[in-house]
Amino acid sequence: MDALGYKQLVGQTFDKRDEHMNDDALFAINDSFAVEFLPLEGDLRARFGLRRDFKLARYEVAKVSS
């Protein structure tokens, strides 16, 4: 995700209904990254959607915190 004036955010989300979510001992997926994808209607390019709030940091703040 990105927005003008903000530092780009790159991350991953995982389907919490996936039968292999608890099999991955190496990466130990944090529960906050496990999400529920909901059926999406009216969009020919997608079958599922996700509603999630993300916070982006302005470049000035990110440079000080890095």
Sequence and secondary structure as in RCSB ss.txt:
>XXXX:A:sequence
MDALGYKQLVGQTFDKRDEHMNDDALFAINDSFAVEFLPLEGDLRARFGLRRDFKLARYEVAKVSS
>XXXX:A:secstr
   TTB       EETT TTTTT TTT   GGGEE  EE  S TT SEE        BHHHHHHH 
